[in-house]
Structure formats: structure tokens, C-alpha cells
Amino acid sequence: MIDFIISNWWIILLITSFLLFFFKYTRSNNTSYKELLNQGAIIIDVRTESEYKSGHIKNSINVPLKDLTYRISEFDKKDNIVTVCAAGIRAESAKKFFESKGYSVANGGRWTNLKDYN
């Protein structure tokens, strides 16, 4: 067993890194998102248009991640924004982009995590 671990350390490291990355971007703290949504936060779903049409949060706005650069002016920096997607990774990218432009944003992770709050 020790020989296997020593000879395959890079595989173990790769799997561990993937799992940490996956759990970091798919977790959500529903209590804080519920509070943001109760305060009128805007939910921006950054999935593709076809993904959004297959199911989405009521009153959410679909802005595919690839379109965010030229659609960011549609949103006010005073608004609280929650980004969502299929797994949370694109939502995190959108969050970082919004924040780089001075917006207040939270990554809501998977859209299914928040669909019952609205």
C-alpha cells in the first residue's frame, strides 16, 4: 500500500485537488442567500440560454457567462446580485467579474439550491 501511494503520489494529489475545487464551488450557505433574496437581490443565471430554458429560478435573469462583458451595464452597482449556474463554477467566474467592476455579488452556486426561495 505504501509503495502504491509513493509511486502514485501525483494521482492522489490530482484527485484531492479536484475534490477540494469541486466542493469549494458547489457548496452554498442557503441561509445567507435566503436573506439576500428577501432583501431583493437580483439572481443572475449565467448558464447558456438552452440550459436556462430547461429550468430556472422564477424571476431570475439569464445572462450567459459569455455575454456578461457587454451586458454588465444592465445592472446597477447598488443592487445586491446572486449569481447561479449548473454547478457553481461559472457563477464564481461571473461573481469575480462583477466584483472587479465594483458590484456587490454572492455566488449562489447551483441554481437548484435557490429555486425554492423565490
C-alpha positions as CSV (number, residue, x, y, z in Angstrom):
1,M,0.0,0.0,0.0
2,I,2.8,2.4,0.9
3,D,4.6,1.6,-2.4
4,F,1.4,2.4,-4.3
5,I,1.0,5.8,-2.5
6,I,4.6,6.7,-3.1
7,S,4.6,5.7,-6.8
8,N,1.3,7.4,-7.5
9,W,1.5,10.5,-5.3
10,W,0.7,12.8,-8.2
11,I,-2.6,10.9,-8.9
12,I,-3.6,11.2,-5.3
13,L,-2.7,14.9,-5.3
14,L,-4.7,15.5,-8.5
15,I,-7.8,13.7,-7.2
16,T,-7.6,15.6,-3.9
17,S,-7.2,18.9,-5.7
18,F,-10.2,18.2,-7.9
19,L,-12.3,17.3,-4.9
20,L,-11.4,20.4,-3.0
21,F,-12.1,22.6,-6.0
22,F,-15.4,20.9,-6.7
23,F,-16.6,21.2,-3.1
24,K,-15.5,24.8,-2.8
25,Y,-17.5,25.9,-5.8
26,T,-20.6,23.7,-5.3
27,R,-21.3,24.4,-1.6
28,S,-23.7,27.1,-0.7
29,N,-24.8,28.8,2.5
30,N,-28.5,28.9,1.9
31,T,-29.3,31.0,5.0
32,S,-27.3,34.0,3.8
33,Y,-28.7,33.7,0.2
34,K,-32.2,33.5,1.6
35,E,-31.6,36.7,3.5
36,L,-30.1,38.4,0.3
37,L,-33.1,37.2,-1.7
38,N,-35.6,38.5,0.9
39,Q,-33.8,41.9,0.7
40,G,-34.5,41.9,-3.1
41,A,-31.2,40.6,-4.5
42,I,-31.2,40.0,-8.2
43,I,-30.5,36.5,-9.3
44,I,-28.4,36.2,-12.4
45,D,-28.3,32.8,-14.0
46,V,-25.1,32.6,-16.1
47,R,-25.9,29.3,-17.8
48,T,-26.5,29.1,-21.6
49,E,-29.9,30.1,-23.0
50,S,-30.8,26.4,-23.6
51,E,-29.8,25.4,-20.1
52,Y,-31.9,28.3,-18.7
53,K,-34.9,27.3,-20.8
54,S,-34.8,23.7,-19.4
55,G,-35.4,25.1,-15.9
56,H,-34.6,28.2,-13.9
57,I,-35.4,30.2,-10.8
58,K,-38.6,32.3,-11.1
59,N,-37.7,36.0,-11.8
60,S,-34.0,35.2,-12.4
61,I,-32.3,36.9,-15.3
62,N,-30.4,34.8,-17.8
63,V,-27.1,36.3,-18.8
64,P,-24.9,33.6,-20.3
65,L,-21.4,34.0,-19.0
66,K,-20.0,34.6,-22.5
67,D,-22.4,37.7,-22.7
68,L,-21.6,39.2,-19.3
69,T,-18.9,41.6,-20.6
70,Y,-21.3,43.5,-22.8
71,R,-24.4,43.2,-20.6
72,I,-23.0,44.3,-17.3
73,S,-24.2,47.8,-17.8
74,E,-27.8,46.5,-17.4
75,F,-27.2,46.2,-13.7
76,D,-26.8,48.9,-11.0
77,K,-23.8,48.8,-8.7
78,K,-26.2,49.5,-5.8
79,D,-28.1,46.2,-6.3
80,N,-27.2,43.0,-4.5
81,I,-26.6,40.3,-7.0
82,V,-26.5,36.5,-6.6
83,T,-25.0,34.5,-9.5
84,V,-26.0,30.9,-10.2
85,C,-25.3,28.3,-12.8
86,A,-25.3,24.5,-13.1
87,A,-22.5,23.6,-10.6
88,G,-21.3,27.0,-9.2
89,I,-18.1,27.3,-11.2
90,R,-19.4,29.7,-13.9
91,A,-21.3,31.6,-11.1
92,E,-17.9,32.1,-9.4
93,S,-16.4,33.4,-12.6
94,A,-19.3,35.8,-13.0
95,K,-19.0,36.9,-9.4
96,K,-15.3,37.7,-9.8
97,F,-16.0,39.7,-12.9
98,F,-18.8,41.7,-11.3
99,E,-16.6,42.3,-8.2
100,S,-13.8,43.6,-10.5
101,K,-16.2,46.2,-11.8
102,G,-17.3,47.3,-8.3
103,Y,-20.5,45.3,-7.8
104,S,-21.7,43.5,-4.6
105,V,-22.1,39.9,-5.6
106,A,-22.6,36.5,-4.0
107,N,-22.1,33.1,-5.7
108,G,-25.3,31.1,-5.1
109,G,-23.7,28.0,-6.6
110,R,-26.2,25.6,-8.3
111,W,-29.4,27.3,-9.4
112,T,-31.3,24.3,-7.9
113,N,-30.0,25.3,-4.5
114,L,-32.0,28.5,-4.6
115,K,-35.0,27.7,-6.7
116,D,-37.3,27.3,-3.7
117,Y,-36.5,30.7,-2.2
118,N,-38.4,32.7,-4.7
